[in-house]
């Protein structure tokens, strides 16, 4: 229950596809600080199947004109992120943008400056910071279990040999393709762990016949004392591998994807005691002089992201995902494209 002094924020979603329906709506529903009030979509039945009381409108303009809406989530194709976020800020709304934050750093700068001018909160939805595997890796590094990291390798591979029909992600347009779809997850995690790199070396290409967008990337973030390798491909048949980390004291191997997305797609609400707990078969292994040790994964949970957004708006606490961090993720993607196109390493 909220105390009488805790306001409830009215939330509007622009879009109700995978992101709006299976990620944001469930977490907003179980958090008493939010009320999911209005959704922009052409598929009202999907919204009302989830929550019959939520209002549905067919235009972003109608949503943004509602003075009761405090916070807007942008859950649209990537080429619309900037324009909708800018319109929401101009309408006086706080904004959460699905990853990627923007397609260019120029767009990011405009939004950041506009939010500052308006006194509003803007952030990117980087939920993978709260995946079970990443929380576990953060803990291992903070405890010094691996010593100094020498090489960090993260994968987000899938096996989709046929180009998908009917999805904007595989049609040539701004922000489409694997780099802008999965890259923000891996890049943001690396930036959280290690900060900005000295330089970027990347290969980005289309490997499937008839593909219109990139479906493979290999990004190396170069630091003075370590190398960070981020890879994603849509043509990896055995795609369980997620992380390989080598340090001065040991190595850590982790396979399997965080279970939250799979659970959310089953129409479960994230309010159970065992939410985000990984089965033992997904736990990673730490190798040191003492031998091999299976490391129990932390339970993943995306709820802290939403609570932090609330606290940032209402109580002015610092954002966990800052606009500058979101901009840095976009900057890495921009430089990776330059590196791939020129065949050269580029300075950050």
QUIRASUL-V62210 format. One record per backbone hydrogen bond with DSSP energy under -1.0 kcal/mol. CO is the residue of the C=O (numbers start at 1). NH is the residue of the N-H. If there is no record, write none. Layout:
co nh
CO NH
CO NH
//
This chain:
co nh
3 6
9 35
10 70
10 71
11 37
11 38
12 73
13 40
14 75
17 21
18 22
19 23
19 24
20 25
23 27
24 28
25 29
26 30
31 34
33 9
35 11
37 55
38 13
39 57
40 15
43 47
44 48
45 49
46 50
47 51
51 54
55 39
57 41
59 63
60 64
61 65
63 66
66 69
70 94
71 12
72 96
73 14
74 98
77 80
78 81
80 84
81 85
82 86
83 87
84 88
85 89
86 90
87 91
88 93
89 92
94 72
95 123
96 74
97 125
104 108
105 109
106 110
107 111
108 112
109 113
110 114
111 115
112 116
113 117
114 118
115 119
115 120
121 95
123 97
124 126
126 129
127 130
128 131
130 301
131 135
132 136
133 137
134 138
135 139
136 140
137 141
138 142
139 143
140 145
146 249
148 248
150 227
151 246
152 229
153 244
154 231
158 236
167 170
168 171
169 177
173 176
177 181
178 182
178 183
182 186
183 187
184 188
185 189
186 190
187 191
188 192
189 193
190 194
191 195
198 348
199 222
200 346
201 220
203 218
205 215
205 216
208 211
214 178
215 234
216 205
217 232
218 203
219 230
220 201
221 228
222 198
222 199
226 223
227 152
228 221
229 154
230 219
231 156
232 217
233 158
234 160
237 239
240 256
242 155
243 254
244 153
245 252
246 150
246 151
250 247
251 287
252 245
253 285
254 242
254 243
259 263
260 264
261 265
263 266
263 268
264 267
269 271
272 275
274 277
276 300
279 282
280 283
284 295
285 253
286 293
287 251
288 291
291 288
293 286
302 305
303 307
304 308
305 309
306 310
307 311
308 312
309 313
310 314
311 315
311 317
322 326
323 327
324 328
325 329
326 330
327 331
328 332
329 333
330 334
331 335
332 336
333 337
334 338
335 339
336 340
337 341
338 342
339 343
346 200
//
